[in-house]
Amino acid sequence: MLKMILNEIRLIFHIEAIGPILIKDGETDEERKIRKEREEGQSSPDMRFVVDTNNRIFIPGSSIRGVWRSWCEKIARTISEGVPLACDPFSDSESCSKRLEKQSPDKVYALSCPICKLFGNTSQGSRIRISDAYIIGADINRRNLPIRDGIGIDRFTGGASSGAKFRYQYLTGKIFKTEVYIRNFELWQLGLLGYLFRDFEEELVPIGFGKTRGLGKIKGTVEDTNIAFYGLNQPKVNETNKKAQILGIGHLYKDADKDNYSFATEPPLEDIEFSSAIKTAINTTITLTGKQVKDVLTKVANYWAAGKDAGYYIVAQGSRNKILGVKRDA
């Protein structure tokens, strides 16, 4: 299935530092000791913001992806019923990576938990690729960042730990921009991300160092987005009224082994407003504004979870339960 691209969403995501944030570099204790000795007499922080090879401050895409996956796992476990909707990666019996090691490759996707279907595991690749996020309209030198003093906490007394004072850099009030690519998606996966993006917009998802110390408060917003479809099976696009269908991979994939993947049975999203479209014989790309994307995510949220009696109650889990022989309590 992943040898071909049938649909793809490419979105711009902004991360605004509402409060102070610190994404630490990978400096080891020994490297830090040598650096501080070299900078003796200067105001040298113990923890510094990560920079790239050109000394530009950024948030690594891997850090963003880790936060996204972790938060989606929380969302999934919150609405779990019976079999957990997110596997335990540290459990030999419940981890998708461990459980699927000896499975036939054509069954891996169907037997993965919903989170692994989207973010991948050791038996299959991730659907999501997130680029490094850089500050919009600024090139800030790490040496000019403000510094705060911190103190370690004694885990037994709850008070300050003697001799555990440290200093760290931070940044606030800036907006980072990243690009996100999701290939071969089912609509319920966009619905799950709709919940994630809502929590980002409501400033509920912290990032980086010191989250329990009040650091890491951010606001995330989805900006202009492209949704592309490839192949001969194209969605309906009305360029006059600027309305289109959005199809999940379950509608687009037509090969004989389709049943192996147990895609959720989802109707297309209909009459989705877009700002522009480009059509060829085997490719359609529609562009949506930030507001239009938000409307789409609101509509598709029910494809992820809509209550027990709704037709798409955790559609991501139904086929997996059936394969595993799990019966949901009435």
Order of alpha helices (4+ residues) and beta strands (2+ residues): beta-alpha-beta-alpha-alpha-alpha-alpha-beta-beta-beta-beta-beta-alpha-beta-beta-beta-alpha-beta-beta-beta-alpha-alpha
